[in-house]
Structures are given as C-alpha cells and as structure tokens.
Amino acid sequence: MTDQPAEVIEAASRVGRYRWVICGLLFAATAINYVDRQMIGVLKPTISAELGWSETSYAGIVVWFQLAYAVGYLAFGKVMDVVGARFGYAIAFVIWTAAHMLHGAARTALEFSLVRALLGVGESGNFPAGIKAVSEWFPARERAFATGIFNAGANVGAILTPIVVPYIVVTLALGWRAAFVITGAFSLIWLVAWIWIYRRPREHPRVSPAELAYIDSDPADVGEPIAWGRLLGYRETWAFAIGKFLTDPIWWLYLFWLPDFLSKRYQLDLVSFGPPLIAIYLISDFGSVVGGWCSSRMMRAGFSANRARKLTMLGCALLVTPVFFAQYVGNLWLSVAIIGLATAAHQAFSANIYTLPSDMFPRRAVGSVVGIGGTAGAIGGALMSLYTGKVLELTGSYTLIFAVAGSVYLLAMLIIHLLVPNVRRVDLVAAR
C-alpha cells in the first residue's frame, strides 16, 4: 500500500472529520449488541437457580445462539454487499432487539434456546455491517483504528451489563424478565439515529470535498459483487476464517462464562461480581483502541500492512498466554488483572484481524469475506461452548478450558502467516 499524498491527509484533518460520527454510531450499536448478548451470562447464576439449569443445558442454550449466529453471519455478509450498510444494519438491529425482549417471556430451556437462536441471527449482522461501513467511510490506513474504536463498544456493552442488570433486578426489584424488556426498548433510540444519519460518503451532505477526497484516496473498486464460492478459492479468505475460528471462541468464553468463573472461584454473586467484570472490560476497551492505533501508527510510519498487522497480532498472541494461570491465583484482583490483559490482547488482535479483509479484498467483497470468517468463528464458538460445558460438568475445573484460551492465538498467527506470507490486495479481475 502506498502512502496517501501529504496534502490530502492535511486537508482531511483540517477540514473534515464527519467519518468519526459514523464510527461513533458503530460504537454505540456494538455496545448495545453486547449488552443484549451478555445479559444471559450475567444472569446465569440467577436464572439457573430459578429454572434448574445444569452446565450442559446452559451450554446448549449458548450453542443455539452461536449456530444461528454462524448462519446469520454468512447471510448478513452477503446482505451488506447487496443492500448496503444502512438498511442491512437496520434489519439486523430490529431482529436482535425483538429477540432480546422476548427473553423476558421464556420459561423453559427450549424457549430460551429458540429466542437465543433468533437473537443470534439478528446480532450476526453487527460486524458485517460495521466492517462494511468502515470500508466505505475510511481509507485503508485508518481502518484498523476505526475498527478498534467501534469494536471497543463490545467492552462498553460488557461494562454496562453488570451495572444495569443488578440495578433493574436487585435495586428496582423488577426481576430478570423486566431487565430484558427494558434494555431492549431503550436501545431503539439508536435505530432512529442510524436511519436518520447514515449515508454513503458521496451521498452525505455533511462530508466536505477534502474529507471525501481523503476517504476515496485508495484505488477505486472495479466490477460486481463476488460469489461466496469464488471467494473460498483464495488462501486469504481461509487465513481470515481460520483465524476467526480459533480466536473468536475465546471471547465467547469470557462473555458467557466469566461471571460463572468469578462466582465459583471467588464466591461472588450478581451484585459483587459487577466490579471485577467492569474492570476486566475497561482494560479490554483500552486494548481494542490501542491495538487498532498501533498498526495504523506503524503504517503511517512507513510499515507495510503486512508487517504492521502481523507484528501487532503477534504481540497480542504473546500477551494472552498468562491467562492459563488466572485460575490458580488466590487474590481476586490479581486474577482480574491477568484476565483483563488477555481480554485486552484479544480485542487488539480482533481489531487487526477484522481489518485484514479490507486490506486484502476490494470493498465489494469485504462484507462477504467478513461473513465467511464470522461464520467460522461462531462455529468454533459453538464447539468451545460444548467443550466448556462438558469439561465443567465432568471436572468442575477451568484448567483445560484456560489451557485452550491461552494457546490458540499463537496457532492462529502461525496459520495466517503460512497461508498469507504477504498481506496485499487480491486482484480479483486478473484471477478470473
């Protein structure tokens, strides 16, 4: 990738920054997405006690979400490439919000499985839409940073959940069912803002000519949307998909089982495990932004996309490894620091791996490639959930679980490098 002309960068920074408003909307949507996603993990001890869930029954409910997420991710990747981010995102948001609110009416494990599956379909549209919007609104050198910022919304959502849920359930004494309905209804404000504000850069009246020139300073795309089957013929697609298959499940693990781990290991309850969870996800937020900033800063300093992304991801993979020892630490806050380091490293790794499709493929194929990778990640997450539930039911220990969590990033990094020794744009026209 060549450097942008200095006068274009200077003009963009001096005249136009509306693209960051779009990034802010993506951040907010991702925060809402993760509040809705994580609530079942925070409420697991409460709901399990009331409805009598076993470890494997809870794992089964999580798996239904992840399998539906896998199918939906693939579909929404294509939807974003065909109908665009504006309406595609709105469709996904309506589906997942309705499903989230329906949790308040579920009474059996089967009913929870059904509403979780519907939630998975809707929530699967979040990242294909977000990555598509970033590819439309940001030049290549800013995409990892923008992705890191909106991806940090996941951590904000994870922080808000243990604050909001105990307040509704315990302080207001409205119960866990009301928590699903209230949070879902409140989030509809975002949908109105998205439909009102979002347009493609060339169609938006608030974008200055200088900012538009900066956004469009990468080479223009040529041609029609690319079929999934054709994309599967590229090693670059498989590098992204395998990386997601190996690393996404670890984030699912933290999201759905951290409250359970803290509850069992340190005897915490719905109110008392809030501060440790908040601390972990605050650290994660820092990692998400710094990880995106780091590779973007390297590229501005003259590093290639290949070197900047891979150096950042390798550093993150190494920082994850101490998480194995978190389970053996007797002090709660030392354990929180170790897990927080791992979650921050995951988010930094994620900000960069999510940027690879836009580094390697033209904009018209980005949504589909992200969809393929997201599907692979959700399938891996479902397998990890089954593994976690079975291990906990048989051993009652997180030893084997954290062993996987601490090692797969280095494996993912090795496979990505072997499949794609040099990250660069695929010439889809020449490859026909």
Secondary structure, DSSP 8 states (H G I E B T S, - for coil): -----HHHHHHHHHH--THHHHHHHHHHHHHHHHHHHHHHHHHHHHHHHHHT--HHHHHHHHHHHHHHHHHHHHHHHHHHHHH-HHHHHHHHHHHHHHHHHHGGG--SHHHHHHHHHHHHHHHTTHHHHHHHHHHHHS-HHHHHHHHHHHHTHHHHHHHHHHHHHHIIIIIS--HHHHHHHHHHHHTHHHHHHHHHH---GGG-TT--HHHHHHHTTS----S----HHHHTT-HHHHHHHHHHHHHHHHHHHHHHHHHHHHHHHH---TTTTHHHHHHHHHHHHHHHHHHHHHHHHHHHTT--HHHHHHHHHHHHHHHHGGGGGGGG-SSHHHHHHHHHHHHHHHHHHHHHHTTHHHHHS-HHHHHHHHHHHHHHHHHHHHHHHHHHHHHHHHH--SHHHHHHHTTHHHHHHHHHHHH-SS-----TTTT-
